[in-house]
Amino acid sequence: MKKIISFLLILTVCLTTTPAVNTDAKQNYKKLSAGEYVVGEDISSGKYDLRGVDGWGLVYIYKSEDDYDNSNALKLICLCSKDYIDKFKSVYTTTYHNLKLKKGYYISVQYTLTVKFTSQ
């Protein structure tokens, strides 16, 4: 009986314990999938390294939503995950470094792409 109670106690502790969250500032990142985002609301302003973690697509950076409506992009980045690099290597890359995002900038992630934005 003691063994069963001990087992149940250990099982309960294991099932209710959540994994530790890494709070190291160097690991600060956000994943964005296809959609539109506003810097300062959906992601903090700052300098980022980008990596395609799934799929393929385009990342457009606009100064504002008005520029998005007028197709006036500051930057166009063609990203894909490593799974797609052989297919798209002439045009796409898996990483982009030192992207500066200011409050109010508008980000559009398109197609099947999921991007990991890691702050510097």
Wavefront OBJ file of the C-alpha trace (Angstrom):
o trace
v 0.000 0.000 0.000
v 2.873 2.404 0.847
v 4.412 1.758 -2.591
v 1.154 2.647 -4.354
v 0.751 5.864 -2.331
v 4.393 6.818 -2.998
v 3.940 6.118 -6.712
v 0.760 8.212 -6.869
v 2.438 11.073 -5.004
v 5.413 11.060 -7.402
v 3.090 10.833 -10.410
v 1.034 13.772 -9.149
v 4.153 15.913 -8.643
v 5.435 15.021 -12.126
v 2.130 15.799 -13.820
v 1.596 19.132 -12.078
v 5.142 20.458 -12.426
v 5.592 22.810 -15.364
v 8.899 23.042 -17.199
v 11.167 25.971 -16.404
v 10.900 28.984 -18.683
v 14.162 30.478 -19.900
v 14.078 34.142 -18.900
v 17.581 34.899 -20.202
v 17.360 38.162 -22.163
v 19.598 36.672 -24.880
v 16.846 34.124 -25.621
v 14.159 36.772 -26.175
v 12.297 35.864 -29.343
v 8.887 35.901 -30.962
v 7.545 33.659 -33.722
v 5.259 35.252 -36.293
v 3.355 33.274 -38.900
v 1.489 34.548 -41.966
v -0.376 37.746 -41.079
v 0.036 41.450 -40.350
v 1.678 42.834 -37.220
v 2.354 46.266 -35.703
v 5.676 47.022 -34.009
v 5.013 48.252 -30.486
v 1.799 46.210 -30.207
v 2.551 42.701 -31.493
v 6.338 42.811 -31.225
v 8.655 45.234 -29.433
v 10.749 47.766 -31.300
v 14.468 47.027 -31.540
v 17.050 45.180 -33.601
v 16.333 41.578 -34.625
v 17.807 38.570 -36.341
v 15.248 36.648 -38.392
v 15.192 32.929 -39.141
v 12.696 30.982 -41.186
v 11.573 28.154 -38.899
v 8.793 26.676 -41.022
v 7.572 27.032 -44.596
v 8.556 29.728 -47.060
v 7.419 33.235 -47.885
v 8.027 36.945 -47.787
v 8.466 39.439 -44.963
v 7.559 43.013 -45.865
v 8.450 45.917 -43.571
v 6.476 49.163 -43.928
v 6.775 52.479 -42.068
v 3.023 52.431 -41.407
v -0.248 50.755 -42.282
v -0.807 53.498 -44.892
v 2.396 52.445 -46.657
v 1.130 48.845 -46.548
v -2.104 49.932 -48.228
v -0.041 51.722 -50.910
v 2.482 48.838 -51.381
v 5.350 51.136 -50.374
v 7.678 48.726 -48.543
v 10.883 49.743 -46.767
v 12.228 46.203 -47.014
v 11.356 42.880 -48.610
v 12.975 39.743 -47.183
v 12.596 36.341 -48.869
v 12.877 33.683 -46.138
v 12.377 29.955 -45.897
v 13.086 27.173 -43.436
v 15.984 24.784 -44.001
v 13.485 22.273 -45.411
v 12.919 24.560 -48.426
v 16.395 26.028 -49.027
v 17.352 23.535 -51.755
v 14.206 24.422 -53.687
v 14.487 28.221 -53.281
v 18.225 28.876 -52.719
v 18.589 31.146 -55.759
v 16.184 33.713 -54.255
v 15.516 32.839 -50.588
v 17.668 32.661 -47.480
v 17.097 31.014 -44.100
v 18.318 33.991 -42.028
v 18.433 37.783 -42.066
v 20.454 39.824 -39.553
v 20.252 43.260 -37.942
v 16.706 44.233 -38.904
v 15.790 47.480 -37.124
v 12.124 47.802 -36.204
v 10.718 51.111 -34.977
v 7.452 51.637 -33.128
v 4.585 51.923 -35.595
v 6.274 49.912 -38.346
v 3.977 47.419 -39.996
v 5.112 43.838 -40.709
v 3.474 41.536 -43.240
v 4.466 37.848 -43.217
v 3.150 36.021 -46.279
v 2.491 32.514 -47.585
v 3.382 29.500 -45.405
v 6.270 31.167 -43.564
v 6.797 31.192 -39.796
v 9.620 33.529 -38.745
v 11.540 33.599 -35.487
v 12.437 37.207 -34.546
v 15.299 37.095 -32.011
v 16.085 40.426 -30.342
v 19.706 41.482 -30.081
l 1 2 3 4 5 6 7 8 9 10 11 12 13 14 15 16 17 18 19 20 21 22 23 24 25 26 27 28 29 30 31 32 33 34 35 36 37 38 39 40 41 42 43 44 45 46 47 48 49 50 51 52 53 54 55 56 57 58 59 60 61 62 63 64 65 66 67 68 69 70 71 72 73 74 75 76 77 78 79 80 81 82 83 84 85 86 87 88 89 90 91 92 93 94 95 96 97 98 99 100 101 102 103 104 105 106 107 108 109 110 111 112 113 114 115 116 117 118 119 120
